[in-house]
Amino acid sequence: MAQAVEEWYRQMPIITRSYLTAAVVTTVGCTLDIISPYHLYLNPKLVVQHYEIWRLVTNFLYFRKMDLDFLFHMFFLARYCKLLEENSFRGRTADFFYMLLFGATVLTGIVLIGGMIPYISETFARILFLSNSLTFMMVYVWSKHNPFIHMSFLGLFTFTAAYLPWVLLGFSILVGSSTWVDLLGMIAGHVYYFLEDVYPRMTGRRPLKTPSFIKALFADDNVVVAQPPNAGIGAGARFGAVGLDPQAQ
């Protein structure tokens, strides 16, 4: 069993493995009181006035307490991050890293700007960690890249992957969870999808071209792999434990 887990871990692409490892280590460290969440959460005043720049990164690594929700999100992160890196971004590790960097920047910007708008500033002030939002962004982008995969929820109804984010959002509402983090992830994911996939087809220009200094950090193989129409089938879903599973077309 241990050998199988180790093999599964080693076979993960570099970005997925690094992010998953950092998230687990950070969350476990906070659970064991080795690290204090108070030193990790997003606090604009501490970032600007006390130069605690690390908060811009660490708030994406902590997934709150280790419970069933944590396991869901780790499965979520490992599955969809891996699928994106191995399929949509195969041979383009730098571009995938830039997608995550762009998403994190958009999410941070939304929270900071929202915190300055009257009437809704208190809502944004309560958003201390954006790890769940970044994970949801990956699901949104994956669903846009694989819109025709058939999935089912609790065996009650089927839908295509294009509607997966909305199904998960609806489930969050049903169980009484906060939908703000999911909505933020959807917004960031849509902004990326529009600028990277839709806008270039409309204008011939690509505004999100990965900077050369980021490309220099990764030794990518310029490989183009033909994907079958049902590529990505077998992806798990956010709440697999309650019956959200993909089906073959």
N, C-alpha and C positions, 0 to 999 in steps of 0.2 A: 504493500500500500504506500509506504513512504517513498519507495523507489518510483512508483507511478506518479506520485505528486511531484517529485523532484524532476522527472522527465517532462511532465506537463509544464512545469515552471520554466525549465530551460528552453523549451521550444517556443516560448512566447517571444514575439518581436521586441526589440530593445525599448521602445517608448512605453509600450504596454507594461512590460516587466518592471521598468523603472518606476512608473507612476503607481502601479499596484503595490510594489514593495514600499515605497515612500508612504503611501496611504495607510497600509497595515502597520508599519513601524510607528508612525505618528499616533495613530489611534490607540494602539496597544500601549505605547509609552504614556499617553494621557490617562488611560484606564488604570495603569499601575502607579500613577502619580510620579512618574519619572519626568514627565513634561507637563507643564501647566497650560491648559487651553487659553488662559488669560494672556499668554505670551504669543498666541498664534492667531487670534481672531482679527478680522479686518476692522481697524480703527483709524480713520483718516487723520484725526488729530495727532495720534502718536506717530503715524507715518510721516506727516509733514513737519510737525514741530519737534519731534524727538528722533527723527531719521530712523525709525524702526521699519526699514524697507522690507525686511524679511516677511512681514505680515501680508504683503501683496502676493506672496507665494504660499505661505503656510496655511492660509485660510482655505486653500484648495486641497489640503492634504488631510484634514481632520474630518472624520465622518461621525462625530458624536460617539455616544456610548456603544459598546459592543453588544448588540442585541440582534434580533431577527432582521430588523431594518438594515443594520450594518452588513449582515450576510447577503441580503438582497442586493445592496449597492456594490459590494465587492464582486458578486457574480455578474451584475450589470456592467461594472467597469471592465472586468476581465473579458467578458464576452464581446461587447460592442466595440470597445477600444481595439481589441485584437482583430475583429472582423474588418474594421476600417483600415487598420495598418497593414493587414495581410492582403486585402483585396483592393479597395478603392485607392489606397496609397502604396500599393506594392512597388518597391523600388524607389519610393519617394519619401523616405523617412524625414527629410528636412521639411518637405511640404506638410507632412502630418504634424510635426512638432510646431510648425508655424500656425496650423489650424488651431491647435490647443492654445498657443500663445495669444492668437487673435481672439478666441473665445473668452479666455480669461480676462483679457483687456476690456472687451465689450461688457462682460458681466460686472467687472469692477467699476467701469464708467457708469453703468446704469444705476448701481447702488449709490455711488457718490453723488450723481446728479439728482437722483430721486430723494436723497437725504436733504437736499436743499429746497425742495418744492413743498410749499405749505399744504397742509391737510394730509399728505401722504408721507411726509418725512419720517413720522414715527414708525410707519410700517417698514420702511427701508432701514431705519436705524436698528431694527430687531434682526436684520439679516447679518449675522456675524461670520458665517462660513458659507462659501460658495462651491464647495466640493460636490454636493448633490446636483447643483445647477450645471456644472461643467459636465458631469456624467450624463445628465439628461440631454445636453447639447449633442453629445456623441450619438445618442439614440436617435435624435431628430435627424442628424446628418445621414446616419446609416439608413433610416427609413426613406429618405429622399433618394438615396443611391440604389435602393432595392425596393421600389414601390410595389412590385407585383407579387412578392412572396405572400403566400396565404398563411394566415395565423388564426388561432381560435382562442376564445376566452371562456374558461370554465365549461367548455363543450356546449355552451349556450348559443354562441353565434360565431361566425367566421368573418374575417376582414382581411384586407391586404395591408402589408407593412406600412404603406403610406399613411394609414390611420393609427398606427401604433402609439405615437405620442399622445394623441387625443384619447385613446382608450385608457392609457395609463393615467392621464390627467383626470379622467372621469372616475377611475378607481380611487385615486387619492381623495377626491371629493366625497365618494361614498363612505370611505373609512374615516373621514374626518381629519385627514392630514392637511397640512398647509400646502396650498397650491402655488404659492408665490415662487418657490425655488424651481418648480417645474416650468412655470410660465417664463421665468427668466432664461432657463435653459433653452426653451423653444424659441424665444426671441433671438438669443445669440446664435443658435443654430440656423435660423432662417436668414439672419443677416449674412452669415458666412455663405450659406448655400446660394443666396441671391448674387452676392458679389463674386463668388468663385465659379458658379455654374450657369446662372441665368444671364447676368449682365454681360459676360464675355460673348455669349451667343447673340445677344442683341446688338452689341456695339463693336465686337472684335477686339476690345481692350480688356485686359485682365488686371484689375486694380490690386489684387491680393497676391501678386507675384512674390514668391519667397525671396527675401534679401540674400545677397551673395554671401554675407558673413555667416548666415545661418546654414546655408548649403555647405559652407566650408567645414562646419562642425561634424557633418555626417558623410560617410563614405558610401553613398548610394550606388547601387547597380542600376543603370538605366535600362530596366527591363519592362517591356510591355507584354502583359499576359492577357490573352483573349479570355474573357469571362463567358461561361455559358449563361443562357437566359435566367436560370434559376440559381446563379451563384449566390452563396450566402445562406442557402437553406440549411437549417439545423441550428440557426441562431436561437439562443434561449431568449426569454423575455423577462421583464422586470419582476413579475410576480409569478414565476414558474411554480412556486409552491401552492398557488391557488388555482392553477390550471391554465395559465396563459402560455400556450405552446405553439410553435410554428408547425405548419403542415406542408407537405410537398404539394406542388401545383398539380 
